[in-house]
Amino acid sequence: MEDVVCMVCDFYLPNLGGVEAHIFQIAHTISAGGTKVVIVTHEYGEHRGVVRCKDRPLVTYYLPLPVMWRQNTYPTVVGAFAVLRRLFLFEGVTIVHGHSSFSTLCHEALLCASLMSLKTVYTDHSLLEMMDLSNRLVSKILAFTLSHTRHAICVSHTCREHLVCNTLMPPARTSVIPNAVDADHFRPPRTPGPATTIVVVSRLYWRKGIDLLARTIPRVCARDARATFVIGGDGPMRIHLEEMKDRHNLSGRVQLLGSVMHPDVPAVLGRGAVFLNCSRTESFCMAILEAASCGLHVVTTNVGGVPEVLPPSMCDLCNPDPEELAAAVLRALNRPKNNPLVQHQQVW
C-alpha cells in the first residue's frame, strides 16, 4: 500500500510567508514523484472547497472553518475532528504532517490522526521565546501535541534545542532538516540592480524587526546620500515605515511595494545589491537564503538559527540594534562585490 501524505496548517497560499512557501514547495516536490499529497487549510476569501491538480496527485482542501486572528482558526480542540476524520478516510491518508506551532488546525489534525492510529510528523518553523506569556502557552500546547506525535522536524539546530528544551520531547524523535531554496527560480538578474539600493522583503510585523528597520533607514540615508531602499511586504507595522518616510523626508528614497507574491520575489531582489533583515527572532529565515541565491550580500540580525544559514562571506551578522545595523549596511555598500553567479552556485 502506497503512503498518502496529508500536510495540515492554517497558513497556506494565497497567504504569504515562509511556512506557506515551504509547504507548497515540499508538496509539489513529493507529488512530482508520484506520491499522493493532500494539503488541508481553511478558506481564504475566494479560495474555498477542493482544488485538484491535473498534472500530479496533489489535492488542496480549503475547509469552511471560522478564523480567529492572523489567519488562525478557533482553538476548539475537537471541533474539526468530524471533517478531518472523514477527509483522512476519503483520501486514504496514511501520514499526517503538521506545520507550525502557532497553527490551531495543525494541533487538532495531529491529535485526530493519532486517535486514528495514523503516522504523524510535525515540522517546527518558529522559536518560542519563554519571556513572552503567549509563547509559554503555545509551548505547553505543543508539548501536549508532541506527546502523541511520532517524530518532529526542526529547520535548524537552534530550533531543535528550543523544541527539546521547551517540550521535553526525546531528542531521538527529532531531526534537523534545513530549509532549501529553489535555485532555478532564485537566480541573479541578467542586469544587476543598483549597487546603492538596499532591498527588504518581509512581513511587516514586530517580530520581523520592523521597528528596528524604521530606525535604521534614516541613519543609513543620512550617512550615504546615494542609498535607496526597496521594501516588499505588508502588515500592521507598515504605518511605522510610512511615518518614518514623512518625518525624515525620504519619500524619494524609500519605496514601499506592499504585498509581493512569492513568484515575484526574485524580481524585487534583483532591484538591489544588499539585502537587509532585521528580525528579532528567527528559526531559519528563508528570506536571506533567497537573497543570497539572487547574488545579494546579506546584512542580518544575529538571532536564533540565522547564523546557521549562510557562510560569513555572504552575510554580515550584527546585534538587533539600529546603529549596528546601519553601520553594517554602510560597510556592505562599500565592500568589494561578490560575483553573483559564483555566489548563486554556492547556495544550496
C-alpha positions as MATLAB code, in Angstrom:
seq = 'MEDVVCMVCDFYLPNLGGVEAHIFQIAHTISAGGTKVVIVTHEYGEHRGVVRCKDRPLVTYYLPLPVMWRQNTYPTVVGAFAVLRRLFLFEGVTIVHGHSSFSTLCHEALLCASLMSLKTVYTDHSLLEMMDLSNRLVSKILAFTLSHTRHAICVSHTCREHLVCNTLMPPARTSVIPNAVDADHFRPPRTPGPATTIVVVSRLYWRKGIDLLARTIPRVCARDARATFVIGGDGPMRIHLEEMKDRHNLSGRVQLLGSVMHPDVPAVLGRGAVFLNCSRTESFCMAILEAASCGLHVVTTNVGGVPEVLPPSMCDLCNPDPEELAAAVLRALNRPKNNPLVQHQQVW';
ca = [
       0.000    0.000    0.000;
       1.401    3.369   -1.031;
       1.530    6.172    1.502;
      -0.698    9.222    1.151;
       0.740   12.306    2.840;
      -1.543   14.973    4.309;
       0.003   18.351    5.178;
      -2.037   20.477    7.565;
      -1.606   24.116    8.516;
      -3.690   27.258    8.928;
      -1.091   29.178    6.919;
      -1.112   28.411    3.225;
      -1.466   30.109   -0.133;
      -2.729   32.657   -1.069;
      -1.385   33.852    2.279;
       2.276   34.889    2.029;
       5.147   33.724    4.205;
       7.947   31.236    4.693;
       5.721   28.469    6.071;
       3.293   28.820    3.172;
       6.078   28.665    0.581;
       7.701   25.710    2.357;
       4.502   23.636    2.327;
       3.845   24.491   -1.324;
       7.340   23.517   -2.459;
       7.520   20.313   -0.397;
       4.069   19.195   -1.545;
       4.883   19.789   -5.218;
       8.223   18.011   -4.924;
       6.743   14.934   -3.256;
       3.768   14.728   -5.611;
       6.065   15.098   -8.632;
       7.496   11.706   -7.680;
       4.076   10.072   -7.846;
       3.183   10.098   -4.129;
      -0.265   11.496   -3.428;
      -0.247   14.643   -1.294;
      -3.249   16.282    0.367;
      -2.986   19.830    1.744;
      -5.534   20.931    4.345;
      -6.076   24.535    5.389;
      -9.019   26.903    5.928;
     -10.822   29.106    3.435;
      -9.066   32.218    2.142;
     -11.614   34.549    0.550;
     -12.480   33.081   -2.855;
     -10.197   30.105   -2.220;
     -12.619   27.507   -0.887;
     -13.638   23.920   -1.469;
     -11.361   21.331   -3.111;
      -8.667   22.038   -5.716;
      -7.148   19.082   -7.592;
      -4.056   19.365   -9.810;
      -4.399   17.785  -13.251;
      -0.711   17.013  -13.784;
       0.123   15.413  -10.421;
      -1.554   13.670   -7.443;
      -1.975   16.842   -5.375;
      -5.200   17.904   -3.669;
      -5.845   21.053   -1.613;
      -8.780   21.361    0.790;
      -9.882   24.848    1.863;
     -12.171   23.985    4.788;
     -15.034   26.276    5.918;
     -13.631   26.857    9.409;
     -14.034   30.153   11.324;
     -10.869   32.253   11.526;
      -9.957   33.928   14.802;
      -6.785   36.046   14.434;
      -3.945   36.310   11.914;
      -5.417   33.525    9.763;
      -5.677   31.127   12.721;
      -8.815   29.024   13.214;
     -10.607   28.935   16.572;
      -8.934   26.574   19.093;
     -11.804   24.153   19.693;
      -9.526   21.084   20.248;
     -12.046   18.655   18.734;
     -14.250   20.960   16.648;
     -12.670   19.919   13.343;
     -12.445   16.196   14.162;
     -15.510   15.163   12.165;
     -14.424   16.812    8.907;
     -10.778   15.791    9.377;
     -11.646   12.153   10.057;
     -13.905   11.993    7.013;
     -11.223   13.662    4.870;
      -8.477   11.278    6.052;
     -10.628    8.241    5.305;
     -11.867    9.517    1.930;
      -8.358   10.341    0.648;
      -6.779    7.224    2.199;
      -4.293    9.265    4.238;
      -1.549    7.270    5.995;
       0.788   10.080    7.150;
      -0.332   13.392    8.673;
       2.308   16.134    8.605;
       1.500   19.213   10.694;
       3.289   22.550   10.314;
       3.817   25.455   12.738;
       3.252   25.562   16.484;
       1.036   28.638   16.001;
      -1.441   26.751   13.772;
      -4.570   25.582   15.600;
      -5.542   23.303   12.721;
      -2.119   21.620   12.894;
      -2.588   20.684   16.557;
      -6.120   19.378   16.011;
      -5.125   17.347   12.931;
      -2.202   15.673   14.707;
      -4.431   14.781   17.648;
      -7.134   13.401   15.354;
      -4.551   11.412   13.365;
      -3.052    9.859   16.492;
      -6.519    8.739   17.642;
      -6.961    7.100   14.218;
      -3.537    5.370   14.577;
      -2.099    7.208   11.579;
       1.591    8.079   11.318;
       2.260   11.629   12.473;
       5.078   14.107   11.788;
       5.451   17.706   12.908;
       7.700   20.439   11.458;
       8.654   23.327   13.727;
       9.197   26.648   11.959;
       9.379   29.044   14.912;
      11.381   29.781   18.047;
       9.266   30.127   21.174;
      10.936   32.644   23.466;
       9.904   31.886   27.055;
       9.983   35.583   28.043;
       6.616   36.016   26.312;
       3.478   34.742   28.075;
       1.700   33.786   24.847;
       4.737   31.778   23.748;
       4.721   29.927   27.051;
       1.105   28.935   26.461;
       1.847   27.789   22.889;
       4.821   25.806   24.230;
       2.571   23.943   26.679;
       0.076   23.152   23.914;
       2.899   21.995   21.649;
       4.259   19.718   24.391;
       0.835   18.040   24.607;
       0.629   17.693   20.823;
       4.106   16.199   20.514;
       3.433   13.691   23.299;
       1.410   11.677   20.752;
       3.389   12.635   17.611;
       5.912   10.134   16.265;
       8.579   12.498   15.011;
       9.437   16.195   14.866;
      11.468   18.021   12.213;
      13.266   21.272   13.027;
      14.636   23.692   10.442;
      17.807   24.491   12.418;
      19.853   23.141   15.312;
      18.868   26.150   17.404;
      15.225   25.376   16.687;
      15.764   21.770   17.764;
      17.396   22.814   21.045;
      14.459   25.082   21.845;
      11.940   22.384   20.928;
      13.561   19.693   23.086;
      14.032   22.088   25.997;
      10.522   23.546   25.913;
       8.518   20.380   25.219;
      10.778   17.682   26.764;
      10.442   15.655   23.564;
      13.116   12.901   23.399;
      15.963   14.061   21.111;
      15.899   10.682   19.363;
      12.458   11.584   17.982;
      13.669   14.847   16.462;
      15.654   15.657   13.328;
      17.175   18.769   11.771;
      16.382   19.337    8.098;
      17.335   22.877    6.995;
      15.124   24.696    4.533;
      16.258   24.892    0.916;
      15.673   27.324   -1.912;
      14.646   26.666   -5.500;
      17.885   27.842   -7.087;
      16.388   27.689  -10.580;
      13.793   30.272   -9.567;
      16.013   32.497   -7.427;
      18.774   33.427   -9.863;
      20.842   36.621  -10.195;
      19.312   39.072  -12.694;
      20.976   39.476  -16.073;
      21.371   43.161  -15.310;
      22.444   43.681  -11.668;
      20.481   46.186   -9.620;
      21.980   49.491   -8.463;
      24.928   48.958   -6.091;
      23.477   51.509   -3.647;
      19.984   50.011   -3.329;
      19.079   48.021   -0.215;
      16.229   45.522   -0.540;
      13.926   44.335    2.251;
      11.346   41.584    1.739;
       9.430   40.749    4.887;
       6.063   40.646    6.552;
       5.711   43.905    8.432;
       5.317   42.578   11.972;
       7.095   43.369   15.242;
       8.894   40.010   15.385;
      10.355   40.808   11.955;
      12.035   43.860   13.487;
      10.150   46.492   11.519;
      10.613   48.964   14.372;
      14.376   48.409   14.037;
      14.113   48.900   10.276;
      12.260   52.195   10.744;
      15.140   53.464   12.915;
      17.901   52.047   10.711;
      16.824   53.561    7.387;
      17.197   57.253    8.438;
      20.686   56.531    9.808;
      21.801   54.942    6.533;
      20.289   57.676    4.359;
      21.858   60.427    6.492;
      25.358   58.961    6.084;
      25.169   57.942    2.431;
      23.337   60.243    0.039;
      23.302   57.518   -2.638;
      21.433   54.917   -0.569;
      17.871   53.966   -1.505;
      15.535   51.316   -0.105;
      13.015   48.991   -1.773;
      10.702   47.289    0.723;
       8.379   44.440   -0.241;
       5.765   43.120    2.158;
       2.774   44.242    4.155;
       1.451   44.077    7.682;
       0.229   46.096   10.668;
       3.573   47.908   11.131;
       3.572   49.455    7.673;
       2.332   52.648    9.302;
       5.680   52.929   11.132;
       7.526   52.973    7.810;
       5.091   55.475    6.305;
       5.565   57.807    9.285;
       9.356   57.425    9.068;
       9.311   58.405    5.374;
       7.305   61.546    6.090;
       9.231   62.532    9.219;
      12.650   62.328    7.533;
      11.555   63.423    4.020;
      12.595   60.123    2.455;
       9.671   59.588    0.094;
      12.012   59.693   -2.902;
      14.495   57.231   -1.393;
      12.256   54.648    0.290;
       9.768   52.714   -1.855;
       7.080   50.555   -0.225;
       5.825   47.927   -2.674;
       3.188   46.370   -0.446;
       2.406   42.667   -0.583;
       4.592   40.709   -3.036;
       3.591   37.277   -4.334;
       6.282   34.621   -3.901;
       6.878   34.128   -7.668;
       7.595   37.876   -7.927;
      10.173   37.979   -5.115;
      13.236   37.330   -7.379;
      12.344   40.399   -9.453;
      12.222   42.525   -6.288;
      15.522   41.114   -5.032;
      17.086   41.892   -8.406;
      16.494   45.609   -7.849;
      19.362   45.961   -5.363;
      22.772   44.740   -4.229;
      22.310   44.450   -0.447;
      19.575   42.626    1.445;
      18.630   43.738    4.953;
      16.917   41.509    7.529;
      16.051   42.989   10.941;
      14.216   40.027   12.526;
      14.096   39.869   16.308;
      13.634   36.101   16.273;
      14.080   33.507   13.525;
      14.416   29.751   13.473;
      15.974   29.785    9.984;
      14.978   32.770    7.748;
      14.294   31.748    4.172;
      14.428   35.373    3.008;
      18.188   35.714    3.446;
      18.786   32.391    1.662;
      16.680   33.527   -1.298;
      18.517   36.866   -1.367;
      21.923   35.169   -1.346;
      20.799   32.878   -4.169;
      19.996   36.015   -6.199;
      23.516   37.307   -5.623;
      22.818   39.939   -2.938;
      25.087   40.485    0.045;
      23.087   39.997    3.246;
      23.066   42.110    6.398;
      21.067   40.438    9.153;
      20.485   40.369   12.875;
      22.315   37.602   14.717;
      19.299   35.863   16.255;
      18.026   32.285   16.559;
      19.113   29.962   13.779;
      20.192   32.736   11.385;
      23.968   32.095   11.870;
      23.449   28.558   10.530;
      22.056   29.700    7.174;
      24.907   31.434    5.299;
      28.731   31.498    5.468;
      30.487   34.711    6.622;
      31.491   35.566    3.045;
      27.823   36.045    2.100;
      26.450   37.863    5.132;
      27.252   40.244    7.980;
      25.760   39.394   11.376;
      25.059   42.084   13.941;
      23.039   42.665   17.083;
      19.422   43.836   16.766;
      20.414   47.460   17.232;
      19.682   50.264   14.710;
      23.174   51.755   14.999;
      24.908   48.418   14.372;
      22.551   47.568   11.509;
      23.165   50.938    9.846;
      26.943   50.577   10.177;
      26.805   47.065    8.690;
      24.686   48.259    5.751;
      27.122   51.094    5.020;
      30.052   48.648    5.087;
      28.184   46.348    2.713;
      27.534   49.194    0.274;
      31.254   49.975    0.083;
      32.704   46.451    0.172;
      34.064   44.679   -2.950;
      31.173   42.896   -4.624;
      30.985   39.093   -4.840;
      30.436   37.514   -8.224;
      26.629   36.934   -8.178;
      26.831   33.810  -10.355;
      29.523   32.235   -8.163;
      27.534   33.055   -5.036;
      24.406   31.575   -6.613;
      26.232   28.287   -7.235;
      27.301   28.123   -3.571;
      23.733   28.400   -2.239;
      22.048   25.043   -1.738;
];
